[in-house]
Amino acid sequence: MSLIIYRQAIGNERDLVDARSRAAAIAAELGFPAREQTRIAAAVSEIGRNALIHAGKGEIAFHLEPAESPKRLLVVVRADG
């Protein structure tokens, strides 16, 4: 069962910047290599931007799968609109 470790509403560009920064920080804290941290942050930014452009708002949630070995990060982006 996944554990939500952070959730953020997306309603404007500033929210996307915050989500990108948070994605990089979470990836770093979980021990992902620097290159992967950048990729995760970029993916979150791109998919979040799609939700913002096409739906006007949305939400990004970061889940941790603690039972997995190694632990797995799941990012869910939902478009509301």
N, C-alpha and C positions, 0 to 999 in steps of 0.2 A: 504494500500500500504506500502511495506517495505522500510526502509531507510537503505542504506549501511553505516555502521559506521566504518568499517575498511576492507581493502582488502590487501592480501599479496600473492606474487608469491612464489611458492615452487619449488626450483631447486636443493637444497642440504640439508644436515642434519642440518646445522645452521639455515636455514629457518624454519625447523620443530621445533627447540628449541624456536625460536622467536615466532612462531605461538602458541605454547603451552603456553608460558608466557603471550602472549597477550590475549588468550582465558581466562585464569585464571583472569587476570586483568579486562577484560570486565565483566565477570560473577560477580566478586566482586563489581564492580561499579554499577551493576544493582541490587545488593542486594541478590544474591543467597547465601545460606548458604555455609560454608566452604567445606562441604562434596560434594555438588553439583558443586562447583567451580573446585574441583579436578576431578570429573567425566567428566565435560565438557572439561577441558584441556586434559585429557587422550584420550577422544574420538577424539578430533581435531588432536592430535598427531598420533593416530593410523590410522585414515582415511587419513590424509595427507601423512603418510608414505606409505600407499598402493598406493596412486596416484604417489608418487615419484618412488617406486619400479616398478610398472607395466606400467607406462607411461613415466617416466623419468622427468616429470615436471607437474606442475599444479598450482592451485590458491585456496586460502581459502578466503571466504568473510563472514563477520559477518553482519547480517541484524537485524534490530530492527523493530518490528511490533508495532508502537506507538499507534495505534487505539485499540489494544487489552487491556483488563483489566483482570489481570495484564499484563504488557508489555511482549512480547514474543521475545526471542532471537532465531534466525534462523542462522545456520551455513551451508554454502554451500561449498562443496569441489569439484573442477572440475579437472579432469585429462586431460592433454594435451599431446597426443602422439599416 
